Structures are given as C-alpha cells and as structure tokens.
Amino acid sequence: MLRRLKWRELVTAKVMVGSVSVANTNLIPPTDAQGRAVDGFNSLTSTPYVEVGYGIDNIFKVFRVDAIHRLTYLDNVSHTGIPVTPFAIKVSGWLGF
C-alpha cells in the first residue's frame, strides 16, 4: 500500500554532544525587561542527547508524520515545570512551488 500511494518510510536519529562555555552562559541575562527571572537552559553532561524516530513522508504530497522517541535526559523538567515526554508524534507539512 505504501508503494501504491507513493509514501516514503523514514527512519531518523538525532545525537547531540557538546557543552556550553561559561562565557556564553554568562551572556544570558538573569531578568527580562519586566524584571521577571529568565529561565536558563541545561547544558549537556558527559551523556549525549539521543532521539530516534520513524515516520511516513509524502502523504498527499505535502504532509509528513513522525513518531519520535527520546532516549536520554528523560529525567529533565521543562521550563514550565512539566517533565519531558519520552514519546511524541510530530505532523509537518510544506508548500512547494
């Protein structure tokens, strides 16, 4: 069926390794223009950030659906205080001229 519809199966992986220098971290102001505290960000530790995914592309020639699994840094909390989710569905589209 995938071949008949001309859909493409995808497998993706994202790996990020690195750190942020103290000089760059110091560039983040502690408060915004209204005086509210600015949420910083967490730098990576010695463990790389890894996520993998799979999906279908070329749906009606404009849509793509991906299922994404986060494999590391599962214990982090977002800036809103909500724990990160280890799984997500991403739907995207594009316009071609």
Biopython code that builds the backbone (N, CA, C, O; Angstrom):
import numpy as np
from Bio.PDB.StructureBuilder import StructureBuilder

atoms = [
    (1, "MET", "N", (0.813, -1.192, 0.000)),
    (1, "MET", "CA", (0.000, 0.000, 0.000)),
    (1, "MET", "C", (0.865, 1.268, 0.000)),
    (1, "MET", "O", (0.535, 2.246, -0.670)),
    (2, "LEU", "N", (1.969, 1.245, 0.753)),
    (2, "LEU", "CA", (2.849, 2.406, 0.774)),
    (2, "LEU", "C", (3.400, 2.719, -0.612)),
    (2, "LEU", "O", (3.494, 3.882, -1.006)),
    (3, "ARG", "N", (3.753, 1.694, -1.331)),
    (3, "ARG", "CA", (4.303, 1.890, -2.670)),
    (3, "ARG", "C", (3.240, 2.439, -3.616)),
    (3, "ARG", "O", (3.520, 3.328, -4.420)),
    (4, "ARG", "N", (2.027, 1.913, -3.520)),
    (4, "ARG", "CA", (0.953, 2.372, -4.404)),
    (4, "ARG", "C", (0.597, 3.838, -4.144)),
    (4, "ARG", "O", (0.296, 4.582, -5.078)),
    (5, "LEU", "N", (0.633, 4.247, -2.878)),
    (5, "LEU", "CA", (0.344, 5.638, -2.536)),
    (5, "LEU", "C", (1.542, 6.564, -2.722)),
    (5, "LEU", "O", (1.418, 7.782, -2.595)),
    (6, "LYS", "N", (2.706, 5.981, -3.022)),
    (6, "LYS", "CA", (3.964, 6.721, -3.198)),
    (6, "LYS", "C", (4.407, 7.418, -1.915)),
    (6, "LYS", "O", (5.014, 8.489, -1.947)),
    (7, "TRP", "N", (4.089, 6.785, -0.783)),
    (7, "TRP", "CA", (4.565, 7.283, 0.500)),
    (7, "TRP", "C", (5.975, 6.762, 0.726)),
    (7, "TRP", "O", (6.358, 5.724, 0.186)),
    (8, "ARG", "N", (6.744, 7.491, 1.526)),
    (8, "ARG", "CA", (8.103, 7.075, 1.849)),
    (8, "ARG", "C", (8.206, 6.796, 3.341)),
    (8, "ARG", "O", (7.722, 7.571, 4.166)),
    (9, "GLU", "N", (8.839, 5.688, 3.673)),
    (9, "GLU", "CA", (9.100, 5.355, 5.073)),
    (9, "GLU", "C", (10.422, 5.997, 5.475)),
    (9, "GLU", "O", (11.386, 5.989, 4.709)),
    (10, "LEU", "N", (10.457, 6.548, 6.675)),
    (10, "LEU", "CA", (11.652, 7.234, 7.144)),
    (10, "LEU", "C", (12.104, 6.679, 8.480)),
    (10, "LEU", "O", (11.288, 6.254, 9.298)),
    (11, "VAL", "N", (13.403, 6.686, 8.693)),
    (11, "VAL", "CA", (13.993, 6.400, 9.995)),
    (11, "VAL", "C", (14.960, 7.538, 10.272)),
    (11, "VAL", "O", (15.803, 7.853, 9.432)),
    (12, "THR", "N", (14.847, 8.160, 11.446)),
    (12, "THR", "CA", (15.689, 9.302, 11.768)),
    (12, "THR", "C", (16.381, 9.081, 13.107)),
    (12, "THR", "O", (15.921, 8.295, 13.935)),
    (13, "ALA", "N", (17.481, 9.777, 13.304)),
    (13, "ALA", "CA", (18.193, 9.774, 14.573)),
    (13, "ALA", "C", (18.838, 11.142, 14.763)),
    (13, "ALA", "O", (19.358, 11.735, 13.818)),
    (14, "LYS", "N", (18.795, 11.624, 15.982)),
    (14, "LYS", "CA", (19.471, 12.878, 16.324)),
    (14, "LYS", "C", (20.343, 12.610, 17.538)),
    (14, "LYS", "O", (19.884, 12.063, 18.540)),
    (15, "VAL", "N", (21.601, 13.001, 17.436)),
    (15, "VAL", "CA", (22.550, 12.850, 18.530)),
    (15, "VAL", "C", (23.254, 14.188, 18.699)),
    (15, "VAL", "O", (23.743, 14.771, 17.731)),
    (16, "MET", "N", (23.301, 14.668, 19.934)),
    (16, "MET", "CA", (23.967, 15.939, 20.200)),
    (16, "MET", "C", (24.953, 15.742, 21.340)),
    (16, "MET", "O", (24.611, 15.225, 22.403)),
    (17, "VAL", "N", (26.183, 16.167, 21.092)),
    (17, "VAL", "CA", (27.245, 16.074, 22.080)),
    (17, "VAL", "C", (27.902, 17.439, 22.168)),
    (17, "VAL", "O", (28.084, 18.104, 21.148)),
    (18, "GLY", "N", (28.255, 17.861, 23.355)),
    (18, "GLY", "CA", (28.948, 19.138, 23.475)),
    (18, "GLY", "C", (28.697, 19.790, 24.813)),
    (18, "GLY", "O", (28.132, 19.191, 25.728)),
    (19, "SER", "N", (29.126, 21.020, 24.905)),
    (19, "SER", "CA", (28.958, 21.779, 26.138)),
    (19, "SER", "C", (28.832, 23.257, 25.788)),
    (19, "SER", "O", (29.026, 23.660, 24.641)),
    (20, "VAL", "N", (28.508, 24.044, 26.787)),
    (20, "VAL", "CA", (28.386, 25.489, 26.628)),
    (20, "VAL", "C", (29.445, 26.128, 27.520)),
    (20, "VAL", "O", (29.563, 25.789, 28.697)),
    (21, "SER", "N", (30.200, 27.038, 26.963)),
    (21, "SER", "CA", (31.260, 27.680, 27.746)),
    (21, "SER", "C", (30.656, 28.616, 28.792)),
    (21, "SER", "O", (29.525, 29.080, 28.647)),
    (22, "VAL", "N", (31.408, 28.878, 29.822)),
    (22, "VAL", "CA", (30.965, 29.789, 30.882)),
    (22, "VAL", "C", (30.749, 31.185, 30.303)),
    (22, "VAL", "O", (29.833, 31.894, 30.720)),
    (23, "ALA", "N", (31.576, 31.581, 29.354)),
    (23, "ALA", "CA", (31.425, 32.907, 28.732)),
    (23, "ALA", "C", (30.061, 33.031, 28.046)),
    (23, "ALA", "O", (29.418, 34.077, 28.138)),
    (24, "ASN", "N", (29.614, 31.975, 27.359)),
    (24, "ASN", "CA", (28.307, 32.029, 26.706)),
    (24, "ASN", "C", (27.167, 31.946, 27.716)),
    (24, "ASN", "O", (26.141, 32.604, 27.540)),
    (25, "THR", "N", (27.326, 31.159, 28.755)),
    (25, "THR", "CA", (26.296, 31.080, 29.793)),
    (25, "THR", "C", (26.116, 32.432, 30.477)),
    (25, "THR", "O", (24.997, 32.801, 30.833)),
    (26, "ASN", "N", (27.198, 33.165, 30.663)),
    (26, "ASN", "CA", (27.120, 34.478, 31.305)),
    (26, "ASN", "C", (26.412, 35.517, 30.446)),
    (26, "ASN", "O", (26.034, 36.569, 30.961)),
    (27, "LEU", "N", (26.219, 35.258, 29.156)),
    (27, "LEU", "CA", (25.517, 36.193, 28.276)),
    (27, "LEU", "C", (24.010, 36.192, 28.503)),
    (27, "LEU", "O", (23.325, 37.115, 28.061)),
    (28, "ILE", "N", (23.479, 35.177, 29.183)),
    (28, "ILE", "CA", (22.045, 35.100, 29.446)),
    (28, "ILE", "C", (21.723, 36.036, 30.606)),
    (28, "ILE", "O", (22.245, 35.842, 31.704)),
    (29, "PRO", "N", (20.876, 37.047, 30.396)),
    (29, "PRO", "CA", (20.556, 37.975, 31.492)),
    (29, "PRO", "C", (19.717, 37.263, 32.558)),
    (29, "PRO", "O", (18.915, 36.389, 32.231)),
    (30, "PRO", "N", (19.898, 37.634, 33.835)),
    (30, "PRO", "CA", (19.132, 36.973, 34.900)),
    (30, "PRO", "C", (17.650, 37.368, 34.899)),
    (30, "PRO", "O", (16.812, 36.601, 35.373)),
    (31, "THR", "N", (17.315, 38.560, 34.370)),
    (31, "THR", "CA", (15.919, 39.002, 34.323)),
    (31, "THR", "C", (15.611, 39.592, 32.960)),
    (31, "THR", "O", (16.511, 40.028, 32.243)),
    (32, "ASP", "N", (14.308, 39.604, 32.601)),
    (32, "ASP", "CA", (13.895, 40.208, 31.339)),
    (32, "ASP", "C", (13.553, 41.681, 31.560)),
    (32, "ASP", "O", (13.786, 42.207, 32.649)),
    (33, "ALA", "N", (13.010, 42.347, 30.559)),
    (33, "ALA", "CA", (12.707, 43.780, 30.637)),
    (33, "ALA", "C", (11.659, 44.097, 31.704)),
    (33, "ALA", "O", (11.636, 45.212, 32.224)),
    (34, "GLN", "N", (10.799, 43.145, 32.039)),
    (34, "GLN", "CA", (9.773, 43.356, 33.066)),
    (34, "GLN", "C", (10.259, 42.955, 34.452)),
    (34, "GLN", "O", (9.498, 43.044, 35.416)),
    (35, "GLY", "N", (11.507, 42.516, 34.574)),
    (35, "GLY", "CA", (12.067, 42.141, 35.862)),
    (35, "GLY", "C", (11.796, 40.705, 36.282)),
    (35, "GLY", "O", (12.124, 40.315, 37.403)),
    (36, "ARG", "N", (11.205, 39.921, 35.404)),
    (36, "ARG", "CA", (10.942, 38.508, 35.716)),
    (36, "ARG", "C", (12.205, 37.695, 35.474)),
    (36, "ARG", "O", (12.987, 37.995, 34.571)),
    (37, "ALA", "N", (12.394, 36.670, 36.285)),
    (37, "ALA", "CA", (13.562, 35.804, 36.131)),
    (37, "ALA", "C", (13.504, 35.087, 34.789)),
    (37, "ALA", "O", (12.447, 34.618, 34.367)),
    (38, "VAL", "N", (14.638, 35.009, 34.134)),
    (38, "VAL", "CA", (14.736, 34.334, 32.843)),
    (38, "VAL", "C", (15.155, 32.891, 33.091)),
    (38, "VAL", "O", (16.123, 32.628, 33.804)),
    (39, "ASP", "N", (14.409, 31.956, 32.491)),
    (39, "ASP", "CA", (14.798, 30.556, 32.579)),
    (39, "ASP", "C", (16.032, 30.338, 31.718)),
    (39, "ASP", "O", (16.052, 30.712, 30.546)),
    (40, "GLY", "N", (17.034, 29.748, 32.286)),
    (40, "GLY", "CA", (18.234, 29.424, 31.522)),
    (40, "GLY", "C", (18.015, 28.122, 30.787)),
    (40, "GLY", "O", (16.888, 27.790, 30.420)),
    (41, "PHE", "N", (19.057, 27.404, 30.576)),
    (41, "PHE", "CA", (18.954, 26.102, 29.935)),
    (41, "PHE", "C", (19.982, 25.186, 30.570)),
    (41, "PHE", "O", (20.947, 25.638, 31.185)),
    (42, "ASN", "N", (19.763, 23.926, 30.415)),
    (42, "ASN", "CA", (20.695, 22.932, 30.950)),
    (42, "ASN", "C", (21.698, 22.572, 29.881)),
    (42, "ASN", "O", (21.341, 22.337, 28.726)),
    (43, "SER", "N", (22.942, 22.533, 30.270)),
    (43, "SER", "CA", (23.987, 22.077, 29.365)),
    (43, "SER", "C", (24.045, 20.557, 29.421)),
    (43, "SER", "O", (23.636, 19.952, 30.412)),
    (44, "LEU", "N", (24.539, 19.956, 28.383)),
    (44, "LEU", "CA", (24.687, 18.504, 28.363)),
    (44, "LEU", "C", (25.770, 18.070, 29.334)),
    (44, "LEU", "O", (26.728, 18.799, 29.591)),
    (45, "THR", "N", (25.602, 16.876, 29.865)),
    (45, "THR", "CA", (26.644, 16.278, 30.692)),
    (45, "THR", "C", (27.512, 15.415, 29.780)),
    (45, "THR", "O", (27.561, 15.648, 28.572)),
    (46, "SER", "N", (28.182, 14.443, 30.333)),
    (46, "SER", "CA", (29.011, 13.558, 29.506)),
    (46, "SER", "C", (28.172, 12.610, 28.657)),
    (46, "SER", "O", (28.687, 11.972, 27.739)),
    (47, "THR", "N", (26.874, 12.518, 28.965)),
    (47, "THR", "CA", (25.963, 11.673, 28.186)),
    (47, "THR", "C", (25.421, 12.462, 26.997)),
    (47, "THR", "O", (24.916, 13.567, 27.195)),
    (48, "PRO", "N", (25.502, 11.951, 25.789)),
    (48, "PRO", "CA", (24.941, 12.673, 24.642)),
    (48, "PRO", "C", (23.411, 12.641, 24.663)),
    (48, "PRO", "O", (22.807, 11.726, 25.223)),
    (49, "TYR", "N", (22.795, 13.649, 24.048)),
    (49, "TYR", "CA", (21.342, 13.672, 23.864)),
    (49, "TYR", "C", (21.040, 12.810, 22.639)),
    (49, "TYR", "O", (21.659, 12.984, 21.589)),
    (50, "VAL", "N", (20.089, 11.879, 22.771)),
    (50, "VAL", "CA", (19.775, 10.971, 21.670)),
    (50, "VAL", "C", (18.262, 10.839, 21.524)),
    (50, "VAL", "O", (17.550, 10.603, 22.500)),
    (51, "GLU", "N", (17.788, 10.992, 20.303)),
    (51, "GLU", "CA", (16.399, 10.668, 19.993)),
    (51, "GLU", "C", (16.355, 9.961, 18.649)),
    (51, "GLU", "O", (17.147, 10.249, 17.751)),
    (52, "VAL", "N", (15.416, 9.028, 18.525)),
    (52, "VAL", "CA", (15.236, 8.287, 17.276)),
    (52, "VAL", "C", (13.780, 8.396, 16.862)),
    (52, "VAL", "O", (12.902, 8.640, 17.689)),
    (53, "GLY", "N", (13.537, 8.215, 15.585)),
    (53, "GLY", "CA", (12.169, 8.329, 15.106)),
    (53, "GLY", "C", (11.953, 7.542, 13.828)),
    (53, "GLY", "O", (12.892, 7.079, 13.181)),
    (54, "TYR", "N", (10.710, 7.411, 13.498)),
    (54, "TYR", "CA", (10.314, 6.760, 12.257)),
    (54, "TYR", "C", (9.041, 7.439, 11.786)),
    (54, "TYR", "O", (8.295, 7.996, 12.592)),
    (55, "GLY", "N", (8.793, 7.396, 10.506)),
    (55, "GLY", "CA", (7.618, 8.090, 10.012)),
    (55, "GLY", "C", (7.291, 7.780, 8.569)),
    (55, "GLY", "O", (7.917, 6.945, 7.915)),
    (56, "ILE", "N", (6.282, 8.491, 8.104)),
    (56, "ILE", "CA", (5.787, 8.383, 6.733)),
    (56, "ILE", "C", (5.847, 9.780, 6.119)),
    (56, "ILE", "O", (5.422, 10.756, 6.738)),
    (57, "ASP", "N", (6.368, 9.869, 4.917)),
    (57, "ASP", "CA", (6.504, 11.142, 4.202)),
    (57, "ASP", "C", (5.719, 11.072, 2.900)),
    (57, "ASP", "O", (5.398, 9.983, 2.426)),
    (58, "ASN", "N", (5.412, 12.220, 2.322)),
    (58, "ASN", "CA", (4.751, 12.340, 1.030)),
    (58, "ASN", "C", (3.257, 11.999, 1.095)),
    (58, "ASN", "O", (2.686, 11.528, 0.112)),
    (59, "ILE", "N", (2.629, 12.235, 2.244)),
    (59, "ILE", "CA", (1.191, 11.995, 2.390)),
    (59, "ILE", "C", (0.479, 13.147, 1.684)),
    (59, "ILE", "O", (0.663, 14.305, 2.057)),
    (60, "PHE", "N", (-0.311, 12.852, 0.697)),
    (60, "PHE", "CA", (-0.966, 13.855, -0.162)),
    (60, "PHE", "C", (0.050, 14.835, -0.734)),
    (60, "PHE", "O", (-0.303, 15.964, -1.076)),
    (61, "LYS", "N", (1.295, 14.418, -0.839)),
    (61, "LYS", "CA", (2.413, 15.192, -1.390)),
    (61, "LYS", "C", (2.777, 16.421, -0.571)),
    (61, "LYS", "O", (3.606, 17.215, -1.015)),
    (62, "VAL", "N", (2.187, 16.608, 0.615)),
    (62, "VAL", "CA", (2.516, 17.787, 1.425)),
    (62, "VAL", "C", (2.700, 17.501, 2.915)),
    (62, "VAL", "O", (3.169, 18.385, 3.631)),
    (63, "PHE", "N", (2.356, 16.318, 3.417)),
    (63, "PHE", "CA", (2.421, 16.056, 4.847)),
    (63, "PHE", "C", (3.442, 14.988, 5.189)),
    (63, "PHE", "O", (3.807, 14.146, 4.367)),
    (64, "ARG", "N", (3.889, 15.056, 6.439)),
    (64, "ARG", "CA", (4.809, 14.068, 6.997)),
    (64, "ARG", "C", (4.403, 13.821, 8.444)),
    (64, "ARG", "O", (4.098, 14.767, 9.169)),
    (65, "VAL", "N", (4.396, 12.570, 8.870)),
    (65, "VAL", "CA", (4.074, 12.204, 10.248)),
    (65, "VAL", "C", (5.244, 11.407, 10.799)),
    (65, "VAL", "O", (5.673, 10.422, 10.200)),
    (66, "ASP", "N", (5.769, 11.849, 11.969)),
    (66, "ASP", "CA", (6.898, 11.179, 12.608)),
    (66, "ASP", "C", (6.514, 10.763, 14.023)),
    (66, "ASP", "O", (5.799, 11.490, 14.713)),
    (67, "ALA", "N", (6.980, 9.612, 14.450)),
    (67, "ALA", "CA", (6.919, 9.175, 15.840)),
    (67, "ALA", "C", (8.334, 9.291, 16.381)),
    (67, "ALA", "O", (9.262, 8.709, 15.819)),
    (68, "ILE", "N", (8.512, 10.041, 17.473)),
    (68, "ILE", "CA", (9.842, 10.349, 17.985)),
    (68, "ILE", "C", (9.975, 9.805, 19.404)),
    (68, "ILE", "O", (9.106, 10.025, 20.248)),
    (69, "HIS", "N", (11.070, 9.093, 19.658)),
    (69, "HIS", "CA", (11.372, 8.539, 20.974)),
    (69, "HIS", "C", (12.634, 9.200, 21.518)),
    (69, "HIS", "O", (13.695, 9.142, 20.897)),
    (70, "ARG", "N", (12.506, 9.823, 22.671)),
    (70, "ARG", "CA", (13.659, 10.409, 23.345)),
    (70, "ARG", "C", (14.304, 9.322, 24.198)),
    (70, "ARG", "O", (13.625, 8.683, 25.002)),
    (71, "LEU", "N", (15.605, 9.107, 24.033)),
    (71, "LEU", "CA", (16.273, 8.003, 24.715)),
    (71, "LEU", "C", (17.095, 8.429, 25.926)),
    (71, "LEU", "O", (17.304, 7.622, 26.831)),
    (72, "THR", "N", (17.563, 9.667, 25.967)),
    (72, "THR", "CA", (18.367, 10.146, 27.097)),
    (72, "THR", "C", (17.758, 11.415, 27.659)),
    (72, "THR", "O", (16.885, 12.019, 27.036)),
    (73, "TYR", "N", (18.215, 11.820, 28.837)),
    (73, "TYR", "CA", (17.744, 13.015, 29.538)),
    (73, "TYR", "C", (16.235, 12.952, 29.782)),
    (73, "TYR", "O", (15.526, 13.946, 29.621)),
    (74, "LEU", "N", (15.765, 11.786, 30.167)),
    (74, "LEU", "CA", (14.338, 11.599, 30.433)),
    (74, "LEU", "C", (13.912, 12.174, 31.771)),
    (74, "LEU", "O", (12.721, 12.382, 32.000)),
    (75, "ASP", "N", (14.866, 12.435, 32.662)),
    (75, "ASP", "CA", (14.522, 12.961, 33.984)),
    (75, "ASP", "C", (14.523, 14.486, 34.036)),
    (75, "ASP", "O", (14.278, 15.054, 35.100)),
    (76, "ASN", "N", (14.790, 15.161, 32.929)),
    (76, "ASN", "CA", (14.768, 16.626, 32.898)),
    (76, "ASN", "C", (13.346, 17.141, 33.043)),
    (76, "ASN", "O", (12.380, 16.417, 32.800)),
    (77, "VAL", "N", (13.232, 18.397, 33.441)),
    (77, "VAL", "CA", (11.948, 19.068, 33.579)),
    (77, "VAL", "C", (11.980, 20.284, 32.664)),
    (77, "VAL", "O", (12.986, 20.991, 32.608)),
    (78, "SER", "N", (10.870, 20.538, 31.936)),
    (78, "SER", "CA", (10.813, 21.688, 31.029)),
    (78, "SER", "C", (10.789, 22.984, 31.825)),
    (78, "SER", "O", (10.666, 22.957, 33.050)),
    (79, "HIS", "N", (10.904, 24.116, 31.146)),
    (79, "HIS", "CA", (10.903, 25.416, 31.824)),
    (79, "HIS", "C", (9.583, 25.708, 32.531)),
    (79, "HIS", "O", (9.537, 26.588, 33.390)),
    (80, "THR", "N", (8.516, 25.000, 32.195)),
    (80, "THR", "CA", (7.228, 25.196, 32.862)),
    (80, "THR", "C", (7.069, 24.292, 34.071)),
    (80, "THR", "O", (6.046, 24.349, 34.753)),
    (81, "GLY", "N", (8.068, 23.454, 34.348)),
    (81, "GLY", "CA", (7.992, 22.546, 35.477)),
    (81, "GLY", "C", (7.368, 21.207, 35.146)),
    (81, "GLY", "O", (7.209, 20.363, 36.028)),
    (82, "ILE", "N", (7.016, 21.004, 33.906)),
    (82, "ILE", "CA", (6.407, 19.752, 33.468)),
    (82, "ILE", "C", (7.512, 18.802, 33.019)),
    (82, "ILE", "O", (8.399, 19.215, 32.272)),
    (83, "PRO", "N", (7.485, 17.541, 33.451)),
    (83, "PRO", "CA", (8.506, 16.592, 32.985)),
    (83, "PRO", "C", (8.455, 16.428, 31.464)),
    (83, "PRO", "O", (7.392, 16.525, 30.851)),
    (84, "VAL", "N", (9.606, 16.183, 30.881)),
    (84, "VAL", "CA", (9.657, 15.977, 29.434)),
    (84, "VAL", "C", (8.988, 14.658, 29.082)),
    (84, "VAL", "O", (8.931, 13.745, 29.905)),
    (85, "THR", "N", (8.483, 14.561, 27.859)),
    (85, "THR", "CA", (7.830, 13.336, 27.430)),
    (85, "THR", "C", (8.822, 12.489, 26.626)),
    (85, "THR", "O", (9.559, 13.021, 25.796)),
    (86, "PRO", "N", (8.843, 11.188, 26.866)),
    (86, "PRO", "CA", (9.777, 10.344, 26.131)),
    (86, "PRO", "C", (9.294, 9.978, 24.725)),
    (86, "PRO", "O", (10.056, 9.404, 23.947)),
    (87, "PHE", "N", (8.034, 10.303, 24.387)),
    (87, "PHE", "CA", (7.487, 9.936, 23.095)),
    (87, "PHE", "C", (6.609, 11.071, 22.581)),
    (87, "PHE", "O", (5.878, 11.692, 23.353)),
    (88, "ALA", "N", (6.680, 11.344, 21.273)),
    (88, "ALA", "CA", (5.855, 12.398, 20.675)),
    (88, "ALA", "C", (5.524, 12.039, 19.233)),
    (88, "ALA", "O", (6.264, 11.313, 18.569)),
    (89, "ILE", "N", (4.402, 12.562, 18.768)),
    (89, "ILE", "CA", (4.006, 12.464, 17.366)),
    (89, "ILE", "C", (4.152, 13.861, 16.772)),
    (89, "ILE", "O", (3.638, 14.833, 17.325)),
    (90, "LYS", "N", (4.844, 13.956, 15.660)),
    (90, "LYS", "CA", (5.066, 15.245, 15.006)),
    (90, "LYS", "C", (4.454, 15.185, 13.611)),
    (90, "LYS", "O", (4.750, 14.279, 12.832)),
    (91, "VAL", "N", (3.601, 16.156, 13.304)),
    (91, "VAL", "CA", (2.996, 16.280, 11.980)),
    (91, "VAL", "C", (3.524, 17.569, 11.363)),
    (91, "VAL", "O", (3.459, 18.632, 11.980)),
    (92, "SER", "N", (4.042, 17.470, 10.152)),
    (92, "SER", "CA", (4.562, 18.653, 9.479)),
    (92, "SER", "C", (4.110, 18.652, 8.030)),
    (92, "SER", "O", (3.680, 17.632, 7.491)),
    (93, "GLY", "N", (4.218, 19.815, 7.417)),
    (93, "GLY", "CA", (3.832, 19.969, 6.026)),
    (93, "GLY", "C", (4.702, 20.990, 5.346)),
    (93, "GLY", "O", (5.471, 21.694, 6.000)),
    (94, "TRP", "N", (4.588, 21.077, 4.048)),
    (94, "TRP", "CA", (5.369, 22.031, 3.283)),
    (94, "TRP", "C", (4.601, 22.420, 2.036)),
    (94, "TRP", "O", (3.701, 21.716, 1.579)),
    (95, "LEU", "N", (4.987, 23.557, 1.508)),
    (95, "LEU", "CA", (4.422, 24.052, 0.260)),
    (95, "LEU", "C", (5.520, 24.086, -0.780)),
    (95, "LEU", "O", (6.588, 24.646, -0.533)),
    (96, "GLY", "N", (5.283, 23.510, -1.917)),
    (96, "GLY", "CA", (6.278, 23.526, -2.986)),
    (96, "GLY", "C", (5.749, 24.308, -4.177)),
    (96, "GLY", "O", (4.581, 24.196, -4.551)),
    (97, "PHE", "N", (6.625, 25.089, -4.754)),
    (97, "PHE", "CA", (6.233, 25.887, -5.916)),
    (97, "PHE", "C", (7.006, 25.481, -7.134)),
    (97, "PHE", "O", (6.808, 26.047, -8.208)),
]
sb = StructureBuilder()
sb.init_structure("model")
sb.init_model(0)
sb.init_chain("A")
sb.init_seg("    ")
for serial, (resi, resn, name, xyz) in enumerate(atoms, 1):
    if name == "N":
        sb.init_residue(resn, " ", resi, " ")
    sb.init_atom(name, np.array(xyz, "f"), 0.0, 1.0, " ", f" {name:<3s}", serial, name[0])
structure = sb.get_structure()
